Amino acid sequence: MKQNPQGRQQPSKPTSTEKTPLWLTTSLILGFTSVVSLLYYFFFRRPRVELQPEEKPSIRPQSLEKVPEYPQEAVKNNPVYTAVEVKPLKKPPHSQPALDRPRLISGLLTALVLAYIAQGIFDPTHGIFKDWIWLAIQPESTRLWIGAGLYLVSMALWALVMPPLRSAVTSPDLPATPDRNKHRGLHYFLLVACAGLYFAPILLFVSTGETPLIRLLWAASLAVFILSTFLLPNAHRSVEESPRFRWYNWILLALILGGAFWLRFYHLSTIPDDFHGDMAEHGWIARNYLLEREENIFGYGFYGIPALGFLPAAFSLTVFGNNLFGLYMTAVMAGMLNLLAVYLLIWRLFDNHQLAALTTALTATAVAHIHFSRIVENMDPWGFGVLGLFFLVDGLKSHRFRSFGLAGILLGLGMEMYFSGRALAFIVAFFLLYALFFRRNWVVQNWKGLLWMIAGVFFAVGPALAAHLIHWDDYIGRTRGVFIFSPEALNHLFFGYHTDSRLTVLLIQIKRSLLMFNYFPDTSGQFRYPYPMFSSLVSPLIALGFGFSLRRWKDAGLAFILIWLCLLLTLGGILTIDTPFTPRLVGLIPAAAFLAALVLEQLLEVVERISGATAVRLFSVFISIFMIVVGWRNWNEYHSIMRDNGTPPTIAGRFISQLPMDITACGIFNEFRFDDHATVTFMVWPRKIVYIPADAPDSALEECGDSPLVWAISPENTSRLDAIRSRWPQGILHTETRQDYTVTFYLVGLELPKASSGIFTGK
């Protein structure tokens, strides 16, 4: 019998109630970075595109005549002037060429119909052909080949008939000089301070290991680096501005985020009903920071997750409660930050509020995004990461060092969270390589800013970089373990796919990854959703948007989305075991949602160009209704699946967590050790737990002690109830059932708990 394992059951009291833990200070630094990022962007004065009179291009007339106002006129009317190369203005929307209406309408309708027919063929039991028995009895391979063929035809047709994206009118990119550095002395001082504060903790960490001084120096280096970014001048005066936020943009964004918050917050502690062991382990490491059992933040937790990745959960437990509700609020905050960042990124990348709103709404209502915004761990890197991508794009278009510095910090923090965040480095690297060939000015004019971004990554990681290099096997251990061609993973896939061919394994992985939006369900224990990642109403739009983006890949925005999507599809899907394993693929949800939003945006544009503004308003209402239907349908389906999917440890933990704190909980289970299972211990804490082995004699039951207490017994051990009742008569018998599994509870000196929604209590 094992009682109260050390480090997991009975809390040690803090040494001082007035002491502020160092991990809390660090968490505040991380939160401060995100808040400062957004405040800077919206409330600090941004430079205008127009040049000041004294900053006009150098045009030297050989007479005293007045220099014309526009460079184009200077070159045209005065040949003696020095020539100035001017980028022409993009055509405004109303000047686009006329459409071939019959061809366009017939093509887009045919493409839409074929795409939805293909989706119905993929899923004859859940789609539009669910009543067609002859289709349901066809072999899976036959249905997939037919559906894939129709999908390819629809994608090609859509890409051929749809016109290019409507571009916003931009100002000419005129040559100009950089800003003057008004704080040169202070800036140099801060640079020296940054360097000292960065290298000092790393050297100390290598020589002495982690200490409180090292953590404080790292936090100070982050703060000084952020301050220094605001004193750096712009690298270039030409700024590619995006449409400003109007009052109606703010209202629409607030409505989308408000609905998204409800989908993530409603019954947060009870839906999903299951509490996976990985989430519980994550919660225990975060809780240990609160209980001052753990202080080091430059190490590793379970599965080799960097210790910095547990700080958001530790902060959330402090603010919202040391329970399941407090733990899950970590994911709610990360999910909401991700949605806000998605809106900002699409708006800045495509200069389009409407496209940003559509993308954010589709991301917010995606079942996978809802789920992983309600459980801890997997959404964390993509809250920081997508916000970092937004600031990277803003830096490339505005030439602001501040944006590059904040991008580096946010990307660095994202890569220190769950493993999927490491894909951020590949997204940035591949996109910059693309830009070097097709948007060279973004790289050439911003090379100093990009170096500043890389510096921000190193400052964010801090001494953890030394820990990664010293313990390299720990850092890449999990990545190596899930790589499909590692020996253990390959044997696992040979067994699962019933083959001994590496090529066959790779082809199956490709098929399952490409069709996860339309056909294959999740394979993870953290999600266990029996349907594809996106609704059958949305997945055909993703395919059409993907086809269009492939054809228009020279558009920098579309290339960015394709790189984002394809890299995560490859790194988190094709090349890792058990695909589609959604926890590794959470980051691609916004990119896939954008492809669907792109199709809706194109439909709105076509309606406007064919039928005018009135028809657009009516079609906008239709799209709004479509979004509401998709969101409501997704939530109802998610709720019906997740409301009672608890496993035996979760059943026991949820029931006992509703009982008073001073009780003893005793368990007899064959499947798991009751007093050492993370799910049980996290939910039951700080109650006393006693484990009685199934084969222990009746005399061992005395270990449970006196009332008040509760027994939790698995179905195969209910025969022990007679001995329990003889020792503790007049108890209350109660059963809880989930998925055909029943746990029997026997309460001694207690009353049955009242039903509680658990929204605020964490029960």
N, C-alpha and C positions, 0 to 999 in steps of 0.2 A: 504494500500500500504506500502510495506517495501522496503527501500532503503539501500543498502550497509550495511549488517549485520555486527556487530562488530566482529572483529577477522577473517574475511574471505575476505573482499573486498579491502578496501583501505589500502595500506601498511603504517606502521609507519617507518620513516627513522631511520637507526641505530644511536645510540648516538654518535658514532665516526667512521669515515671511516678507521681510522688506528687501531682500536681495533680488535684483533683476538678473535672471540667468543670461549667460552670454549667447546661448542659442537664440533667445528671444530678441536680443539686440540684432543678431544677424538676420533673423527673419524680418525684422522691421526694415533693415537695409534693402532686402529683396523687394518688399512691398513698396518702399519709398522709390525704388527705381522705376517701377511701373507707373506710379502716380505722377512722378516728375515728368516722365516721358509724355503722358497725355496732357498734363497741364502746360508743358512747354509748347506742344504743338498747337493747342487751341487758344491759349491765352497770351503767349508771347508774340510781340509784333514780328511778322515775317517780312522779309524784304520784298519789295514790289518788282515786277518784271521790268517796268520802264526805267530807262537810264536817266540819271541826273544830268543836268545840262553840262556840267564840267566833266562828265564821264562818257560823253559821246565818242564814237570812234574817231580816231585821228584822221581828219580829211584836210589836207593842206591846199587851199586855193592860192593861185598865183596872182590874185587881184583882191581888191577890198570888197568884192561883192559878198553879200550875205550867203552863208552856207545854207542850202535848202534843208528843210526840216527832216526829210526822209532820205536815208542813204540811197534808195533806189533812184530818186530824182537827181541826187548828186552825181551818180554815175552816168545817168542818161543825158542830162542837160549840160554838164560841164566835163568834157573829156579830159581836161587837165587835172582833175582831181585824182587822188589815189583810189584805185578800185577797191570796193568793199564787197566781199562775197556774202550774200544775204540768203538765208534759207527762206523759200517762199512760204507764205501762209497756206495752211491746209484749207481745202474748200469747205465752206460752211455746209451744213446739212441740206439746205434748200437748193444747193447748186449741184447736187449729185445727178448723174445721168438718169434719164427716164428708164423705167422698168419695162420689160416684156411681160405684161401682166398675165396673159393666158399661160405662158410657159412657167412663170413663177408660181402662180396659184396651183396649177395642176401638179407641178413638181413637189412643192412643199406638202400638199395634201397627200399625195401618193407616198412620200417618204414617211409622214406621220402614221398613216394607216399601216404601212408595212412594218414599221418599228413596233407598234402595239400588237400587231398580229404575231410577230416574232416572239414578243414577250409572252403572249398567251400560249404559244406552242411550247416555250421553255417550261412553263409551269401550268399544266392542264388541270391540276387539282386546286389551284389557288388564284388563277388568273381569269381572263375573260372567257376562256374555253373550259371552265371547270365542270360544265355539264356534258361535255363531249366525251362520251365513254370511249369511242374508237380511238381518240387521240391519247387518252390516258393509258391505254393498254399497249401503245407503241413502245419499243425499246428506248431506253434513255438516249443511247447514241444516235438513234434515228431522229428523235425530237431535237437534240442539240445541233445536229448537222443542218436540219431544215431551218431551225430558228436562227442559227448563226449565219446561214446564207442569206436569209431575208434581212437580217440586221445589216450585213455588209452592203446589200443593195440599197437599203434605205439610207445608210450613212453616205454612200457615194452620191446618191441622188441629191441629198440635202446639201452636201458640200458643193455640188456643181451649180445648183439653181439659186442658192442664197447669195445675195450681194455681200461685199466686204462690210466689216463693222463700220458704223458711222463714227467718225473721229471728231473730237472736240476741236474748236478753233484755237490754235496756239499762237503765241507771239514769236516773232523771228528770233533766232539764236544769234545775237550779235556778239562780236568779239569785244571783250572788256577786261578790265584789270580787276584783280581780287580786292576785297575789302581791306581797308587799313586796319591793322591790329592796334586798337586803342589801349589795350591792356598788355602790351608786350612784356613789360617787366614782371607784372604779376603772373602772366601766363608762363614765362620761363621758370619762375619760382615754383609754380604748381607742377610743371613738368618734372623738375628735379625732385619735388616732394613725392610725386607719383612713382617715379623710378625707385626712390629709396623705400617707400612704403610697400612697393611690390616685391622687390628682391629681398628685403630684410626678412619678412616672414617665411619666404621660401628657404632661404639659407638656414634660418633657425629651425625650420621644420625638418630639414634634411639632417641637421646635426643633433637636435635634441628631441625630435618628435613634437606632437601637437601640445601646445600650452595655451592658457588664456591670453597671454600677450600676443601670440601669433594670430588668434582669432580677432583680437581688437585691431591689430595692424592691418589685417586683410579688410576688415570693415571700413577702416579709415581710408585705405587706398581706394576702395570703391567710391566713397563719398568725395574724395579729392578729385578722382578722375571725372566723375559726373560734373563737378564744379568747373573743372578745366575745359570741358567740352563747350560750355556756354561762353567762354572767353575767346574761343578760336574764331577767326573771321571766316566768311564763306570763301570757298576755293575759286568761285567764278560768279560773275554778276548775272549771267543769263539763267533764268529760273523757269522751269516748265511748271506752271501753276495748274491746279485742278479746280473745277467749279467749286465755289465757296458753299458752305453750309447755309441754307436758308431755313426759315422757321419751320417750313413743312418737312424739310429733311430731318430736322431734329425730332419732330413729332413722330414721323414714320419710324425712325430708328428707335425711339423710346417705346413705341408700340411693339415692335419686333422683339426688343430685348425684354420688355415686360412679359409678353407671352412666353418667351423662352425661359424666363426665370420661373414662371409658374410651372412649366413642364419639368423643371429640374428640382424645384423646391417642394412641391405638393407631396405630402406623405413621404418625405425624404428618407426617414428612418425605417420605413416598412416596405417600400417598393424600390428595388427588388427585395423580395422576402429573403433570398439567400444572402449569406455573408461569407464570401469565399475566403479560404485560408490565407491566400496571398494578401488580400486586403487587411486581414486581421494581423498578419505579421508586420505589414507596413504600419498599421495603427499602433502596435506594441512598441516598435522602435521610436515612433514619434512620442508616445506616452512616456517612454523612459527619459526623454529630455525634460518633460514636465516634472517627473519625480526625481530629477537630478541623479539618476543612475547612469546617465550618459551625457557627456559634454563634447566629445570629439565630433567635428563636422567634416573632417578631411579623411574619411575612411570609407568603409563599405558596409551596407546592410545585407539582407538576405538576397541571394542570387547575384550578388555583386553590384547592386544598385548603389551609386555614390551616396554618401551620407547627406550631402547637401539636398538630395532629392526628398529627404524626409522632413526638412524644415517647414515647408508650407503646411504639412499636416500638423506638426507640433504647434505652429502658430494658430491654426484653426481650432485645435483642441483647447488651447488657452482661451480663445475669445468666445467660442460657441459652446463649450462644455466638453468635459473629459469623458465622452461617451460616443455612441455610434453617430448621433446627429452631428456632433462637433467634428468627427472624422470626415464624414461625407460632405460637410460644407466646404472642405478643401476642393473637391471636384466641382461643386457648384460655382465657386469663385473662378476656378481655372476655366470652366466651360464658358462662363459669361465673358471673361477676358478674351477668350478665343473668338467668340462671336463679334465682340466689338472690334477686335483686330482684323477679322475677316472683312468687315464692312470697310474699315479704313484702307486696308490693302487693296481691295478691288476698286474702290473709289479713286485712290491715288494712281493705281496702275493703268486704269482705263478711262480716267476722267469722267466717271459716269456714276451718279448717285443711284439711278434706277437699277442698273446692273448690280451695284453693291447691295441694295436692299433685297433684290431677288435672291442673290447668293446667300446672304445672311439668313433670310427666312427659310430657304431650303435646308441650309445647314442646321438651323435651330430645330427643325421638325424631323430631321433624320433620326431614326430609332437608335442607331449606334451612338450618335452624338448625345442624345438624351441619356442613354444608359451610362456612358462613361463620364458624363457630367453629374452622375448621381452616386458613383462609387469612387474610391480614392485611387490615385497613382497614375493611371494611364493618360489622363488629360493634362497633367501638370506641364509636360514639356511644350505642349502646343498652345498653352496660354501665353507663356513667355515667347515661344518661338515665332508664332505668326505675328505678334506685335513687333518682334525684331525684324522680320521680313518686311513689314510695313515701313519701318524706319530706314531699312536699306534702300527700298524703292524711293522713298522720299529723299534720301541723300543723293541717289543717282540723278534725280530730276531737279533737285534744288541746289546741289553742290554745298550742302550745309555739313560742316564737320560735326555739329551737335547731333544731327540725325545719325551719322555714321558711328559716333561714339556710343549713343544709346542702343543702336542696332547691335553693336558688338557685345555690350553687356547683356542684353536680353537673349541673344543667341547663345552666349556662353552659359547663362543660367539654364536655358532650355536643354542644352546638351548635357547638363549635370543632373537632369531628372531621370525619368524612365528611359530605357534603352532606345526607344524609337526616336527620341529627340536627337540622337547622334546623326540622323539622316539630314538634319538642318545644314550641317557642314557640306554635304554633297549637293544639296539643292543650291546653296549659294555658289559653290565652286563651279558647277555646271552652267548655271545661268550667267555668271561673269565670263566664262569661256565663250558662251554663245554671244554675249554682248560685245566681246572683243572683236568678233567678226561682223556682226550685223548692227550694233549700236556702239560703234567705237568711241564716240564722244563721251558716252557714259563712263567708260573705263579710263580713257586718256585724261579727261578733265577732272577725274575724281580719284586719281591714283593715290594721292596723299590721304584723302578721306577713307579709302579702302584700307590703307595701312593703319589708320586710326581705328577703324572697325576691328581689325585683327587684334590691335592692342586692347580694345575693350573686351574681346573674348578672353584674353589672357588675364586681365584684371578680374573678370567675373569668376574664372576658375580658381585663380590664386594658388595657394599651396596645394590644392587638390591636384594640380598638374604634376607636382613632384610625387604625390601619392600614386598617381596613375603610372608614372614611369617606373617607380620603385616596385609597385605591385602590378606589373603589366598583365600577368596571367589572370589576376582577379578582375582587372578592368575589362578584358575581352573574353573572359571565361564563358559567360552566358551567350555572347554573340557567336563564339566558336561552337558552343554546344547545340545551337539551333540551326547552324549552317547545314544545308542539305547534303553537302559532300563530305562532312566530317564523318568518321567511321561510325560513331554511335547513331547519329542522325540518319545516315544512309541505311543502316540495318533496320532502324525503326520504320523508315519509309518502304523498304523492301517488304517488310512484313505487312504493313498497312495497305500497300498497293498491290500485293500479291505478284511481285515481279523480282527479277534479279538483274535488271538492266538499268544502268544509270540514265541512258537516253529516255527510256520509258518514264522513269521517275521525273525527269526534267519536263517532259511533255505534259504529264499529268499536273505537275505544279503550275505550268503555264496556263493550262486549261482552267484549273480551279481558281487561279488568281484573276484571269481576265473575266470570268463569269461570276465573280462574287457579287457584283452589283445587280445581277439579273437572275442568278440560279442557285449557286451554292451557298449554304448557310454557314454560320460561324461554327468553328470547331473548338473554341476555348471554353474552359470551365468558368471563366469570369463573366461570360455573356450568355452562351447557350441559347441564342436566338435561332429558331428553326427555319427562318426565312432569309432571303438575301439581304444585303446591307441596305438597299434602298427599296422603297415601295414600288410595286409594279406600275403605278401611275407616273413615277419619276424616272425609273431606270431607262425607259426608251429615250427620254430626252437626253440623258447622259450620253448614250451611244451616238445620237445625232450631233450633239455638241462636240464630241470627240472627233467625229469625221470631219466636221467643218474646221476645227482647230488644226488638224493635220494638214489640210490643204492650205491654210493661212499661217503656216508655222513661222513665216518671216515677220509677222506681227510680234513685237517684243512681249506684249502682255500675254498673248496666247502661248508663245513659247515658254514663258515663265510657268504658266499653269501646266503645260504638257510635261515640262521637266519635273515639276513638283509631283504630279500624279504618277508618271512613269517610274521615277526613281523609287518612290515609296512602294509602288506596286512590285518592283523588282526586289528591292532590299528587304521589305517587310512581308512580301508574299511569295514570289517565285523562289527565292533563295533561302527561305526559312521553312522549317518543318510545319506540318499540320495546317497549311494554308487552306482557307482564309482564317487566320488567327487574328481576330479583330483587335485585341489590345495592341498589336504591333502596327495596325493599319489605321488607327484613329486619325492620324495626321492628314490622311488624304481625303477625308470626308469633305472639307471645304473645297478642295480642288475639283472633286467629282460634282459637288453641288453647283459649282460655277458653270460647268458644262451644261447642266440642265437649265440654269438661269440664263445662259447665253442663248439657248433656243427660244425661251420665252421673250427675251429682249429682242431677238430678231423678228419674232412674230409681231410684237408691238410696232417695230419699225416698219415692217411691210404693211401692216394695217394703216399706219399713219400715211405712208406714201401713196397708198392706193385709195383710201377712203376719207382721209382727213382727220381732224382733231376729235370730232364727235365720235367717230367709230373707235378711236383710240381710248376714249373715256369708257365706252361700253366694254371694250375688250379688257381694259384694266380692271374693271369690276369682275369680269369673268375670271381673270387670273387671280384676283384676291380671293374669290370663292374657291378656286382650285387649291390655293395654298391652305386655306382654312380646312377644306375637306381632307387634304393630305395630312395636315397636322393632327386633326381630330382622329382620323382613321389610324394613324401611326400610334398615337397615345393609347387608344382603346385596345389595339392589338398588343402593345407592349404591356399594358396594365393587366390584361387577361392572362398573359403568359408568366409575368414576373410576380404576381401578387401572392402566389402560393408555391414557389419553386424552391423552398428551403430544403437543405440537406439535414440529416440527423443532428450534426453539431449545432446547426443554426436553430433548429426547432428547440433543442434543449436550452441554448443560450438565450433565445428571445423570451421564452417563458420565465426562466429564472431571473432575468434582468428586470422583470416587473415586480419582483418580491422585495421585501425590506432588505436593507444592507447588512443587518446583523445576523442573517441566517447562515446555515451551513448547507451546501449543495453536495449531494452524494450521487454518484453515477455508476451504473453497471452497463457497459457497452463492449461489444466484441470488435466493432469496426475501428474504433479509435480509443486513445487513452484520454479519459474524460478530463483529467486535471492538467493535461499538457497539450491540449489541442488549442491552437491560437484563437480559433473562432469562439470556442466556449469561454476561454479565460478572458478574452478581451471584453465580451459582452457581460459576463458575470461579475467581473472586477467591481469593487474590492471584496466581494463575498468570499467566504472560506469554501474551498473545494476539496473533496475527498474522493479518491478513485478506489473502487472495489473491483478487483479482477473478476471476470465471469466464473472462473474455476475456484475462487476463494471459498473456504468453508463458511457456514453460517455465523460462526463465532467472529469472523472478520467484520460483520456488519456493525459491531459495537464501535468500530473506529469512527463511525459517523457522528457520535456524540449525542447530546441531548437536544430537545426542541428549543427554538423553532428550527426546523430543517425541511428539506425537500429531497425526495428521491427521484432520479431520472433513470428510466430503465428501458432498454431496447426490447423489441418484440420477442426475441428468442430467450430473454431472461426474465420474463414476467412470472415464471414459476417461483422466483425468489420472493414474490410478494407475500406469500404465507408466512415466511420467517420474519419478514419486515413488520408485518402487521402484528405478529405475536410479541414483538419487542416494543413497537410503538402503536398501540391500539387507538381507535377513534380518529384515524387520519382521514383525509379527503383524497379520493381517487379521481384523477383527471387524465384525459388523453388529448394529444395534439397530432393531427395527421396532415402530411404533405406528400403528394405524389405516391400514394399507396404505401407510405412509410409512417408508422405510428410510434410515438414515444409516450410511454406511460409515466405519469407523475404522481407521487404520493406525498401529500403535504401534511406535516405534523406541526400542530400549534400555529397554523397559518390559515388564512382565508384565500379563496381564489381571487386573483387580481381582476379588477374591472377592465373591460375593454378600453383601450386607449389608442388614439390615432398616432401618438408618438411623434407628431410634427415638431414640437418644441422640446419634449422631454428626453428624446433620444431612446425611448423604450419601444 
